[in-house]
Amino acid sequence: MKFRASLLSFLSAAVCFLLFAFCNADDPLELLLRRINAYAELNPQEKVHLHLDKPYYAIGDRIWFKAYVSTDLEDRSTQLSQLLYVELINPEDSVSKQLILPLTSGITWGSVQLTDTLQEGNYRIRAYTNHMRNAGEEFFYDRTIKIGNAWANQVFTHTSFSYTADQRGTRTEAKISYTDKKGIPYAARPVSYEVFLQNKTVERGKAFTNSDGEIILSFSGKSVYPQSGYIQTRLDLVNKQRIDKRIPIHRLSAQTAVQFFPESGYLVEGLPAKVGVKSLGTTGLAEPCTGTVVDQDGQLVVKFKTAETGMGSFFLSPQPGMIYQAKIEFRDGSTQTLQLPPVKQDGYVLTVNHRPDQKLQVKAMLSKSMLDKGELRIMVQHNQKVLSTIKILSDKQLTNVLIPEKDLPSGLIRLTLFDNQNRPLAERLAFVHNAAEEIDIDLQGIETSYKKRGNVLATLQATAAGQPVNGSFSVSVTNTNIVIPETENESNILTTLLLTSDLRGYVEKPNQYLADRQPATLEKLDDLLLTQGWSRYSWKDILADQQAKPVFGVEKSLAISGTVLTTGGKPVAGGKISLFSNKDGVLLLDTLTDASGRFNFDNLAFNDTTKFVVQARTAKDKKHVEIKMDLRPAMVATRNKNFADITLNVNEAISRYILRSEAFLNDQTSKGLLQRSFQLNEVQVRTERKKTIRTDNLNGSGNADRTLLAAELGTCVRLSDCLQGKVAGLVIQTGKAYLVRSLENPMQIVVDGMYVDPEFLDDINPVDVETVEILKSINYTAIYGMRAAGGVLLITTKRGDSRSAFKSYIPGLVTVFAQGYTSSPEFYSPVYTPEQKPEGRDLRSTVWWKPNLYTGTGGNTKINFYNTDESGTYRVVIEGMDNLGRPGRKVLTYTVD
């Protein structure tokens, strides 16, 4: 960014001016700066935010989203990744759907259809670039969303837990009730259940529901991490239909964990320091508490109290030789006594405060024994970049440094105290609000109230530091009478890109920390930074110059690449590589391998999963080579880091929404805009159905003049020998297949749906063949056109299906199944004019969604949509980013009568 670039240049010059004697190749500071910059160049930082149209959904809905990718690069025209992966992860922590979307200047959008084959539960939306995998999935965009089901669901559950101590740890009792969507219980119905903890079965059994539709079961187990287990139940209905329900186990005890975090990492005798407190229940949510700190003689030192966030802080100046304890009391009356972290005799403390005059006050405190040990340096960083290095002397115990916040970018600032040998001594985080780095959004012309189906016409105006902003924006409009906003916990571009994407672990209700700039809010934000911890890299690795090269590269486009080797394993240089595909027309590309045998087809653009054939030849046209394709290792879905957001009874939590949305979904289905599946009653089949084979036959499975199965091919060495004499009218000449009626035209060979040359017949290993279909008559060959003049041999290999990334069945030929871009329909928004009056009620829960609004050089653009037939308070959420990477957000409301 231009602002940051000029700031960095100025501060770098200032550093060298102050430390001119050290700005040389042998200076430890210069060496440290070079290593930090080298790390930043190797590991440029990317962050992802998704603007979702709603905080929760119903089966049958479509999740609409806009993706914003932020980078620490100064020039966004050199945006790193140009592919984004967006995944829907189910309650079992496995990927249900994956989308690949093209990024343009860090912007893209799409949607996910929630089909009625999905179960209700706690799902996750995860988004990342391939390059982000180097830092680890904890820095991905990963949000838990509730998805309820009233449309295709006839059984609702409600579960509650209670706990008692026993010899094995804790005895947990679960009460589960089963009702229909109207609340009528399923009484006297059989239920089977199985309890899983840490993926192991600890209890199973059967029961009958009582008159209230309830069963009660219990199990024992030691306290484990939240969401480490679940209960799988199966309810039998009167129509012999079986309904499976998966119920998460939040916790196995009521124990609360309390931790203490001295602001510089440790307590030092005689140096006052702020100590953070974090109190968490076993569900991962905050558990407020109060407490006192006493010394070893039982004397009161200080009192403290955490907020509803479970976090707080207090100041402590440890005295020599003292040991401190904290006596804690929780809201339920229970208590704990814990030791505070040990106190060091000597050391350093780095503190930070926000002054009313918008300056960051940094204090460096030293023990007496650390005086006069050379110069110290405070390094100021943001997004891995060094903004400045401030020299201080060690001739006094307290040094104050003031940094104007207007000279710092918005977001997390990392302050590290180093000695003159570049050893890190203490570290502290601070958060800076800089108005010049955030977009101000205004919606001009919007009224305070409208009529049903009324036209909303307004102008979106975006500015930063008083100047128009050229940016990309997304707008979602919902009716709060139907979709109740989760204001503190919903996805927010400011909290994601400026705060949580740099913090490890779960942050509860993140939006509260940037809601305003009042002292109480700033205090809560500072407590979060004290307790949450933050580090994208290790100083130890950087100082030792042990920065590993990134494993996952930057993706600029869809690509198919690999290496060509001889049968002896040596690279084939100058090899001829061809890429074929017959989807949506015929694609044919050629290239040559480099000196290492490498080839790469990039800048590809295709949708969905597409089948390609890669053909390799040596420079002398020899085809007996081996092709090793590059594979992108799958990103597994690990345990949900946001387990505290998991809702035990999802349908109940959003019952108002899913019941209201049912009418809308039924209306969409009646208009043909949605399709639904139906569960049929079990039917016993007493006659064996005709077996179908897996095939790419354009005529359909079973439509061939003759089909040979693997068992009929025998144990011949060459495939042509297997066919000889088995099909009337088929003969083999010089390794090619012919029909006797057309000896001048060899048969067209199609392997796993891909056309290959007739001479490839004997390059196919018979052991790899599952079926061979012979098309001779005109009624089967006509669909293949002129290529089928001599007949067609359709060969399906045992491994030639799309469940694997690529299949090799012929020397010098490989079938590749590549996932392409995911297309998405446009959001449907009706137009109500005197000439256009669509019939039926308009029951949209998302009133309007527009992901691609551009303000241009004038900083403005028009929005235009129509309200629904539902009255209520409508909520407009606008998010966006400009071409300098500055984020912005605006929320406003209006009423509809």
N, C-alpha and C positions, 0 to 999 in steps of 0.2 A: 504494500500500500504506500502511496506517496507520502502520507502523513508519517507513517512509521519509518519509511526510508530516510526522510529528512531528519527525523529525530535521531535515528541510529547513527547517521553520518555525523551529526553535530556532537553527540555524546562520545562517539569513538574519537573524534578529533580532540574533545576535551580530555578524554582519558590520556591520550598520548601527550597532550600539553602538560597535564599534571605529572605524568610519569615518563617524561621524555627520556629520562636516563634508563628506563627499563624497556622502552619500545624497540627491542632488537631481538634477534633470533635466539639469543642465549637467556633472555629474561624469562623467569618462571611464569609470570603473568601472561606474557605473549604466547608462551607455549600452551598455557591453559586455554587461552582464547582460541588459538588455532585448533585445539582438539575439540572444543565445544562447537566451533563452526563446522569442523569436519563431521562431527556427529549430526548436526542439524542438516547438513547437505545430504548425508547418507540416509537420514531418517526424517524427511520433511513430514510435518504433522498435518493430518487431515482429520476433520471432525464432521459428523453427519447429524443432521436434524430432520425429522419428518413432521410436517404440519398435517395432522389428521383432521378430518372433517368433524369427528365426534370422539368423545372419550370412551364410549362403549358401543356395542353393536348387537344385532340380533341375527340369528341364522337366516339367510336369505338376503341380508344387506350386502352392499359392496363397500369396502373400505377405500375411501378416496384419500390420496396423500400427495403432498408436494415435498420433494427432497432438496435440501440445501447442504452443499458440501463446502465447508470452510477450510482454508489452508493457511499455513504460516508463511507462504511465499509472498513476497512484496508485490509481485506482478501477477495478477490473476489470469493474465493472458497465457501464462505458462502453467495453468492449472494441471496438476499431476494426473490423477486418475480420470478416465473418461468412461468407465463402466461402474455401475452401482448394483450391488446385490441387495435385494429386499426379500425377507423371508417371513412366512407365517409359521410359527412354531406352536405345536399343539400342547395340551396339558401334560402329555407324556414326555415332553422335552425332545421331540423329534420334528424335523422340518416337514410340514404338510404341503407347502407351496414355496417355490423360489422364483423370483422375477429377476431378470437381468435388464437393466435400463441404461440407455446411453446418456452420458452427462455432457452438457454444453455449458462451459464456464461455471461448473459446479452446480448446475440446475437440472432437474428432471422431475417427472411426475408419473403417476400410474394408479392402479387400483387392484384390489383383490376381491374376487367374488366369494362369498361365504355360502357354499352350497349346502343343501339340507342333508347331505351325507355326513356333515361334521356334527360332533357332539357339542353341547354347551360346556363352558368351562373357562378357565383362565388361560388365554393364549398370549403369545408374545409377537410383537413386530420387531424384527431385527434388521438393521441396515449397516452396510460397511462396504468399503472398497477393498480390493485385493491387497493393496499396499498397507492398509490399516491392520492387516493380520500380523504384521511384524511387531506391533506394540501389544497385541493380545486382545482377546475379545472383551475384556473389561472396559475397553475404551470404545466399543461399538455403540451405536444407537440401539438400545434394547429396552423396550417398554412393554409392560404387562397390560393387557386390555381384557375386559370382561366381554364375553360373547354369550348371550342368552338364547333360549330357543322356546318360543311359543308357537311357532309356525308349523314345525314338523315334530313337535314333542308332545306326548300325552302324559308323561310322568314327571312331576316336579318333586324334588327332594329338599328336605331341611335337616341339617345335622347340627348337633350340639355336643360338646365334650365336657367331661368332668374328670377330676384327678384325685387319687388317694395314694398314699405311700404304701409300698409293700416290700417284700424281701428282695425282689428283682429290680427295684428302683421305683417305678411309678406304675400304678394300675390306672389305665385310661378306660373310661366308659363312654361309648358313643351311642347316642340316641338318634336314629334315622327315621324320618317320617316320609311316606309316599302319598302324594295326592295328585289329582288331575289339575288342569290349569284353573279350574273354578274353585279349588280348595277342597273338593270332595275326596275323602281318604280311600285308598285301596285297602280295604279290610280283608282279613283272612286270606291273604295271598302268600304263597311260598316265596321265600327269599334265600338265596345262597350267597355267602360272602367269603372273602379272603382278605386278610390284613397283611400288607407288605411294609416292612421297615428296612431301610438300606438295601432294597431290592431282594429281601429275603422274606419268605412267608413265616409269620409268627403266630397266626391264628386263622382257622377256617371253620366254617360251620353252616348250618341251615336253621331257619326260623320261619315263623308265620307272623304276619303283621297282625296287630291287635285291632280293636274297633276304631282306633284313631289312625290306622295305617302305619303304626310305628313298630320298629324292632329295636332291641337294646343288645349290644354286644360289648365285650370288654377284652382287653389284652394288656400284657405287661411288656415293659421295655425300658432300657436306660435312656436318659435324655440324649437326644440326637439333634442335629441341625433342623431348623424348620423346613417344612416341605420335603422331608427326607422319606416320607412314607405316604401311603394312600390305602383306602379301602375300596375294593372292587366288589360290587354287588350285582346280582341278577334277580329281577322281579318277574315272576310268571303271571301273565294276565289271563283272563278267562278265555280269550280267543287263541290260546296257546302261543301268543307272541311273548318273546322274552326281551326285557328292557335292561340293558347294562348301564350302570352308573359308576363313575369313578369319583371318589370323594377324597380330597387332599387332607392329610393329617398335618395340622399346623405345628403342633408341639406335643411333647410327651411329659412336660412338667410345667410348673409355674415359676421356676427359678428366674431371677432377673440378674443380668450381668452389668456390672459397673466398672468403668475404666477411667484412669486419670492420665492426662497428657500435659506435662510441662511444656511451655511454649517453645523452648529451644531444644527439646529432646530429653533434658535432664534437669534436676534441681541442683543448685550450687550453694554452698554455705555462704550466707551473708549477702546474696544477690536476690533482690525481689523479682519474682516472676509470676506470670499469669499461668494458672493451671486449669486446663479444660477438663470437664466431666461429661461422660457419656453413659447413659443408662438405657439398656435395651431389654425388653422382654423376650421370651423365647420365640415369639412370632416374628421377631425382627423389627417390631415397631417400638417407638419410644415408650418408656415407662418413667414418668416424672418421679422425682424423689427430692427429699431435703436431707441435709446432713450437717455435721460438725467435724472439724479437724481438731484433734487433741494431740498433745505431745506425750512423751513416754511417762510423764508424771501425771497424766490425766488432766492437764490444764487446757482450757479452751483456747484455741488459737484463732479460728475463723469459722463462720457459718457460711453455708452455701445452699443454693436451691436451683434446680434445673427448671427449664421452661417445659411447655407441653411437648416440645421437640425431644425431650429427654437429655438435652445438652445445656450446660451452664459453665461457669468458671468462677474462680476466686483467686486472690493474690496471696502469695505466701513468700515470706523471707526466711528461709531455713536458718536455724541457729546451729552453731558448731556442736557436733556430738548428739544432736537430737534425732529421734525416730518419731515419725508421725503416723497416726491412724485416722481413718475416716469412719465415723459412725453414721449409718445411712438408714433412713426410714422411708418406706413406700406408702402409697395411698391406702393400701389394704391393711396397714398396721404392721406388716412384717419388717424386719430389720436385718442389716448386715454390718459387719465390722471388717474393714479392709485396710491393708497396709498401703501407704502412699509409696510411690517409687523412691528408691534409695537416694540419699543426698551425697553428692560428690564434694570433696574438700576444696578442689580447685577447678576452675573452668571459666566458661563464657556464657552469657545470656544475651540473646538478641530479641528485642521487643519492637512492636510496631503499633502506632495509634493513628487514627484519622483526626486531624485537627479541624476546628470550625472554619479556618481560613483556607480549606481545601488543600492542605499540605499533609504529606505522609511523614510522620515523625518516627524515625528509626533510632533506637538507642542500643548502643553496644556497651555491655557491662563486663568488667574483668575482675577476677579475684586479684588480691594484692600480689600474690605469687606470680601472676602473669604480666605484671607491669614491666615495661622497658625490655620487651623481647622482640623488638623489630616492628616494622609496619604491618598493619592489618588492612584488609580490603573487603568492602561490602560489594558483592556482585548483584546487580539487579537484572532479572530475566523475565521474559514474557514469551510464551510459546516457543521455548527452547532457544530463543534469541537473546544475546546479551545486549541490554540497553545501555548499561553504564557500569563502570567499576570505580568505586569511591575509595580513595586512600584515607585512612585514619591512623593516628599514632597510638602507641600503647603506653603512653606516659601518664595516663590518668585512668581511673576506674570507670568513668562514665563519659561517653561521647555521644552527642546528639547530632543527627543529620536530618535535614528537612528537604523533601523532594516534592516540588509542585505536582499535584495530581494531573493538572492539565498537560503536563509533559509526558504522561504515561498513557499507554493504551488501555482500553477497557478490558477487564478480565482479571485472571489470577496473576499476581506478581510474586515471583520467587526471590527472596532475599537470602543470600548466603554469606556468612562471615568466613574469610580465609586468612591464614597466616601468610608470612612472606615466602613460605615453601609450598604454597597452594594446597595446604591441608584444610579441609572444611571443618570449622569449629562449631558452628551453630547455624540453624536455618529457621526461617519464618515465612509464612504466607500472608499475603494481604490481597484484598479485592479492591479494584479501582473502577469507579464509574466515570467515564469520560464522555460527556455529551457530544463532543465532536466526532466520536466513533460509533454513535448510534443514530439510527434514522428516526426522525419525527414524522409520524404519519397522521394525516388529517383527512376526514371524509366530509368534503364540502357539499352542501345542498341536501344532506339527509335530514328527514323530518323526524319529529319525536313520536308521531303516530301515523298509522296507515289503516286502510280498509283491507278486508279479506280480498285476496287476489289483486291488491293494489300494486301499482308499478313503483318500484324503488329506483330512482335515477339520481346518481350522485357522482362526484368527481373525487378520485383518490389523489391526494397531493402528498408528495414525499420530499422532505428536505433534510439536510444535515449541516449544522453550523450555519443555518440561514440560507444555504444554497440548494437549488433543485438537485434531486437525486435521480440518476438513471439506473433503474433497478428492475428486478423481477419480483412479483408479489403474488400471493395466493389469498383467497378470501373464502371463508366458510360462514354460512348463516344457518342457525338452528333455532328452533322454538324451545325456550327453556321450560315451558309447561310440559314438554315431551322429553327433551334431552336436558337433564339437570346438569349444569356444568360442574366440573371438579376443579375449581379455580386454582387451588394450591397444588394440585397433583397432575394437572393436564400437561400435555406436551407443550413446550414453550421455547421458541427459537433463542431467546436471550439466555435463559437458564441452561439450555443444552450447550450452546456454542461457547458461552462465556464462563460457565461454572462447572456443571456436572460432568462434561466430557473430559475434564482434567482431573477429576476426583475418582479415586478407586472406591469400589464398593457402592452400596445402596445409599441414596439420599432421599429421606422421607419428605414428601411435600416440598419439592425444591423451589416452586414458584414463590413461596413466602419470603425467601431470602432476597429477592430482587423486586418485591412488590412496591417498595418506596425507598426513600433515603432517610427515613426517620432514625433517630439514635437507637431506638429499641430494635429496629430491623437490622441496623449495622452491627449491633451487639450480638444478635443471633447469628448473623453471617460470620462474624469473627469466631464465635464458639464452634461453628461448623468447621472452619478451616483449622482450628486448633485440634479438633478431635478426629476429623475424617482422614487426615494424612493424604499426601500427594507426592508422587514421584514417577515420572515416565522413564527415568533412567537412573543409573547408579553413578555417583561421583567416583566411586572406586574404579569402575571400568574405564571412565573417561580419563582419569588421572594416570591409569596404567596403560592408556592407549590400546584398550582391548575391545574396541567397538566392532561387533560382528557385522559383516555385510548383510543387508536385508535379505531374508530368505524369499519373501514374496515381492515380485516385481511390480512395476507400475503398468497398468493396462491402458493402452491408448485406444484400443478397438477390439472387436471380436477377431480372433486369430486362430489359425490351425498351423501348428509347427511340430517339428520333430527332428530326428537324426537318421541318416541312412548309413548302414554299415554293411560291409561284405559278410559273407557267411563265416569268415574267420574273425569277425568282430572289429575290423579296421574301418575307419571313416571313409566314406566315398566322397571325394572332392569333385566338384564339377558335375555331379549327377543331375539327371533330368527328372524333374518332379512335375507331375500334373495333378490338378485338383478338379474333380468332377462332381456335379450335383444336378439332378433332374427335377428338383422341386421348384415350382413357379417358373418353369422354363429351364433351359439348359445352361449351366455354368461351367466354364472351362478356363482354368488359369494354369500358367506354366511358370516355373522358376528353376534356378540351379542351386545346388548345395554349395556351401562355402568350404574352406580348407578343412574344417572340422566335421564335415558331413551334415551341417545344420541347414535347415530350410525353414521359411516362415511365410505363410500367406496371411497378411494382416489387412487392415482396413476393410474387413468383411462386414456385411450388413445383411442379416437374415432373421426371420422370426421363428419362434418356437424351436423344437428339437428337429434338426435337419440332418439327413444322412448324406455324407460325402464319401467319395472314394479317392484315396491318394495312391497314385501310381509312381513308382520309382524305377529308374534305369541308370546304369552307369554311363559315363561319357561315351563308351563304345556300344551302347544300347544293350548291355547285358541285363537281364531281368532278375537273376538270382541274387537278390539283395534282401536285407532285413530292414524294415522300417520301424523305428521306435518313436512313438508319438509322445509329445509332451502332454501331461495331464495336470490339470489344476486340482490339487488335493481338496477333497470335499471339506467344508467347514462344519464340523459336528456341532450339534446343539447340546451344549452342556447344561448343567443345572441352572435354573433361573436365579440370577443374582438379585433380582428384585422380588424375592419370595415374600417380602412383607406386604407387597401389593396384592397378593393372592387373596381372593375372596372365597370364603368357605361355601356360601350358598349364593351362587351367581344369579340364578333365575329370580330368587327372592330379592336380591339387591337391586336389580334393575327391572323388577316386575312391571312397573308402570310403563316403562319404555317398550318392553317386548310385547306386552299386550296391546299397546296402542299401535305398534308397528305391524302387528299381525294383519290388521285390516288393510294397511297399505300394501303389504306383500301379496295378500289375496287379490287385491285390485290389480297389481302388476301382473300376476299370473293370469287373470282373466283376460288381460289385454295382450297376452303372449310375450310380455317383456321379461318374464321369469319362467323357469321350468322347475318342477319339483318332482322328487322321487316318491314312490309309494311302497310301503312295506306290505308284501303279500303274505297271506296266511300260508303256513307250511303245507305243501302238497307232496304226497308220496308218488313217485314215478315207478311203475312196475315194468316198463319196457325200456330196453336200452336204446338211447338216442344215437343217431348217426354221429360218428366221431368226425370232428372237423380238424383240419391241420393248420398250423401256423404258416402263413404264406403271404407273399406280396403280389400274388396273382391279381391282375387288374380285373379279371372276371369274377373274382371272389373265391373263397375257399371251396375246394371240391369241384370246380369247373375246369376240368382238363380232360383230354382224351385218354390219358393214362397217368397214374401217379405211382411212383415207386417209393416205398418207405425204406428207412435205413436197414431194416432186417432183410430186405429183398436184394440189397446191393452186394451181399456176400463179403468176401475177404480179399478182393482183388487189389492189386497194387495201384493200378491206374483207373480213374473213373470211367474212361472210355471202355475198358474191359468189362466193367460192371454193367454197362448199358448194352453192350454187344449181345444181340440175340434175345433181349428181354422185351423189346417193343417192336411190334409189327411195323414194317416200313421204315425203320431207322437203321442206318448203317454208319460205320466209322471208317473214315478214310484219312490217313496221315494225321491222326489225332483229332480230327474234327468230326462233328456229327452232321449227317445229312439225312433228308427224307428221300426215298428212292424216286419220288415223283419230281424232285427238284435237285438233282445232283450238281447243278451249277451254282447253287446258293447254299452255303453252310447254314445251319440253324443258328439263330440268334441266341446267345447265352445271357441269362439274367441271373445274377447271384445276389440274393438278399435284396432284390429290387433294383440293383444297379447293373447297367449294361456293360458287358466286357467283350473282348474280342473272342472269336470262335476258337482260336488256338490255345486259349487259357483252360480249356476243358481238362487237360491232364495235369495242370498245375494245381488243381483242387484235390486235396487229400480226401479220399472216399470216407475215411473214418470221421471227418468233420461234417459229412452231409446228413441232414435229417430227412429231406424229401427231394425227389426230382419229379417235376410235373412236365409232361410232354404235351405241347399244343400243336396239333396237326390240322384240324378242320378249320374252315373259314370262320365259323361262328365263334371260335376261341381266339384265333390269331388276328381277326380284323381290328381289335382294339389296340393292337401294337403297330398298326400301320405298315409302311413300306419295309420296316426292319424285319417283319415277320414273313417275308416272301418265301423263305426256306423253312419256316416253322420256328418254334420257340422252345428252348429248354429252360425251365424255371428251377433254379437250384436254391434251396433254403438250407443254410448251415445250422448245425446245432448251437453255434455260438453267435449267430448273426442276428441278434435282436438288440433292441435299443436299451436294454437294461445295463449295458456296459458302455463305457466311453468309446472304445474302438475295438475292432475285431480283425485279426489277421488270419486269412485262410489260404492265401495264394502268395508265393514268393513275389516280392515287388509290388504287392497290392494290399491295401488296408482299407477297411470300411470304418469310417469315423462317424460317431453320433454326437453332434455338437449342439449345445443349448444356445439358442439365439435370443434376440430381444423379445420382450413380452409386450404385446400391444394391449391397449385399453380403450374401451368405448368412451365417448364424451358423456358428461353428466347431462341427464335430461332435465331441461327447464322449460316448462310450458310458457306460452305467450298468451296473455288474456287481453284481447282488444274487442271492440264491437263486432269485428268481422270474424274473430276467432274465439269461440267459447267452448272449449273441450267439455264433454259431458262427464258426469261422475264427480265424486268428491276428490279434492286434492289433499292427500294425507302425507305428503313428503315429510320425513323427519329431518333430513338435511334439506333446507329450503333452497339453498344455492351453494354451488361449489365452483370456483373458477381458479385453476392453478397457474394460468399463464397470462397474467396481466403485466404489461411493461409500461413504465412511466416515461421512458425516452428522455431526451435532453431537457425537456420542459418540466420534468418531475411530476407529471400528472397523467391520468388516464380515466376513462369513464367506466362506471359499473351500472348495469341495468338488469333487473330481474323482477319477478312477480312473486308476491306472497301466496301462501296456501289458503285453504278454507278453514284453517285452525287459528283461533284467536290465541293471544298470549304475548309474552315478552320475547321478542326476537333478539338474538345475540349475534353480533358481527365480529369475527376475529380476522384481522389482517396481519399477515406476516410476510417478510421479504428480506432481500439482500441486494445491495448495489454492486456495481462492478469493481468496487474496492474491497468487497468482503464485509462491509458494515451491515449488521443486522438491524431489524426494526420490527416493532409489534404494536398493534393498536386494538383495543376491545371497546365496543360501544353497543348500546341497546336501543330499541324502539318498540313501541307497542302496536299490536294489531287487534282491532275490535271486530 
